[in-house]
């Protein structure tokens, strides 16, 4: 028999906050890019739609 005690495995690290943070940052970047594109090209888009 083995006399050395078996240490329990360390609990898994929770990655949920990191994943949520990355998703929020990506969505904010997309919103900023769309807003900047609308700001720069807004007149051309409206004119091409005939409004």
C-alpha positions in Angstrom: 0.0 0.0 0.0 1.0 3.6 -0.6 1.4 5.5 2.7 1.5 8.9 0.9 -1.8 10.8 1.2 -3.4 11.7 -2.1 -4.1 15.4 -2.3 -7.4 16.4 -3.8 -7.4 18.1 -7.1 -7.6 21.9 -7.0 -11.0 23.3 -7.9 -11.3 24.5 -11.5 -10.9 28.2 -12.1 -14.1 29.9 -13.1 -13.6 31.6 -16.5 -17.1 33.0 -16.8 -16.3 36.6 -15.8 -13.4 36.7 -18.3 -15.7 35.3 -21.1 -18.4 37.8 -20.3 -15.9 40.7 -20.2 -14.4 39.7 -23.6 -17.9 39.5 -25.2 -18.9 42.9 -23.7 -15.6 44.5 -25.0 -16.1 43.0 -28.5 -19.8 44.3 -28.6 -18.7 47.7 -27.5 -16.0 47.8 -30.2 -18.5 46.8 -32.9 -21.0 49.5 -31.7 -18.3 52.1 -31.8 -17.2 51.0 -35.3 -20.7 51.2 -36.6 -21.3 54.5 -35.0 -18.0 55.9 -36.4 -18.9 54.6 -39.9 -22.3 56.2 -39.7 -20.8 59.4 -38.6 -18.3 59.5 -41.4 -20.4 58.0 -44.2 -23.9 59.0 -42.9 -24.6 61.6 -45.5 -23.5 59.3 -48.3 -25.7 56.5 -47.0 -28.7 58.7 -46.7 -28.2 60.1 -50.1 -27.8 56.6 -51.7 -31.0 55.5 -50.0 -32.8 58.5 -51.6 -34.0 60.0 -48.3 
